[in-house]
Amino acid sequence: MASDKPARRRTYDEKLKAQVLAECEVPGTSVAKVALAHGINANVVHRWRQLVREGKASVPAIPSGFVPVSLAAPAAQPTPIADIQVELRRGAIALTIKWPTSAAAEFAAWTRELLR
């Protein structure tokens, strides 16, 4: 079926392109979701990103209200998680069990067997 309408390509404003590309640069953002939110085919947005990466197109920067700030690494290291420690008493007998937290699943299985 041939159509009598001439095929037209959509054109997008440079400001819109810049906004879409800036939104795509946010970590964890889906390019397809950004494209869909703006009513643009995701393949078009991927092509814009490719052209910018190859240096064949430039996108005007959108001024944002945010200024990048570098944060210093925390001075103190977090304290390691302590071992699992259980004390069992029966009359005058006391039994202390220490188990590494890295093997918590094994400790749970051991405890279930002990309490059977």
C-alpha positions in Angstrom: 0.0 0.0 0.0 1.6 3.2 -1.1 0.7 6.4 0.7 0.2 9.7 -1.1 1.7 11.6 1.8 5.3 12.6 1.6 7.5 11.2 4.4 8.5 13.9 6.8 11.1 13.7 9.5 10.4 15.3 12.8 12.7 18.0 13.9 13.6 18.8 17.5 14.6 22.1 19.0 18.2 22.2 20.2 17.0 23.2 23.7 14.9 20.0 23.9 17.8 17.9 22.6 20.0 19.3 25.3 17.4 18.7 28.0 16.8 15.1 26.9 20.5 14.4 26.7 21.1 15.9 30.1 18.4 13.8 31.6 19.9 10.7 30.1 23.3 11.4 31.8 21.8 11.0 35.3 23.1 7.7 36.7 20.6 4.9 36.7 18.3 6.7 34.2 16.7 4.7 31.4 17.2 6.3 28.0 14.0 4.7 26.8 12.0 6.2 29.7 13.4 9.6 29.1 12.6 9.4 25.4 9.1 8.2 26.1 8.5 11.0 28.6 9.3 13.5 25.9 7.3 11.7 23.2 10.5 10.8 21.2 11.5 7.5 19.8 14.3 6.0 21.9 16.4 5.1 18.8 16.5 8.9 18.0 17.8 9.7 21.5 20.4 6.9 21.2 21.5 8.3 17.9 21.9 11.8 19.4 24.0 10.4 22.2 26.1 8.5 19.7 26.7 11.7 17.6 27.7 13.6 20.7 30.1 10.9 21.8 31.7 10.8 18.3 32.0 14.6 18.3 29.8 15.0 15.2 27.2 17.0 17.1 27.3 19.4 20.0 24.6 20.1 22.4 24.3 23.4 24.2 24.7 23.1 27.9 21.6 23.6 30.1 22.5 25.7 33.1 21.3 23.9 36.3 20.9 25.1 39.8 23.3 22.5 41.0 27.1 22.8 41.4 29.2 19.6 41.7 30.8 19.2 45.0 33.5 16.7 45.8 33.2 15.1 49.2 36.1 13.9 51.3 36.2 10.2 52.2 35.1 9.5 55.8 38.0 9.6 58.2 37.0 6.7 60.4 36.5 3.2 59.0 33.2 1.6 60.0 33.5 -0.9 62.8 33.4 -4.5 61.6 30.2 -6.4 62.5 30.7 -8.5 65.6 30.4 -12.2 65.6 27.2 -13.9 66.6 27.4 -14.8 70.3 24.9 -17.0 72.1 25.0 -18.1 75.7 23.2 -21.3 76.7 22.5 -22.1 80.4 21.2 -25.2 82.0 21.5 -25.3 85.7 25.0 -24.6 86.7 26.4 -25.2 83.2 26.9 -22.3 80.8 28.0 -22.7 77.2 29.0 -19.7 75.1 29.0 -20.1 71.3 30.6 -17.6 69.0 29.9 -17.8 65.3 31.1 -15.5 62.4 28.4 -13.3 61.0 29.6 -14.3 57.5 28.2 -17.7 58.2 24.8 -16.7 59.7 22.8 -19.1 57.5 24.9 -22.0 58.8 24.4 -20.9 62.3 20.6 -20.8 61.8 20.7 -24.3 60.4 22.8 -25.5 63.4 20.5 -23.8 65.9 17.4 -25.5 64.3 19.1 -28.9 64.6 20.1 -28.2 68.2 16.6 -27.2 69.2 14.9 -30.3 67.6 
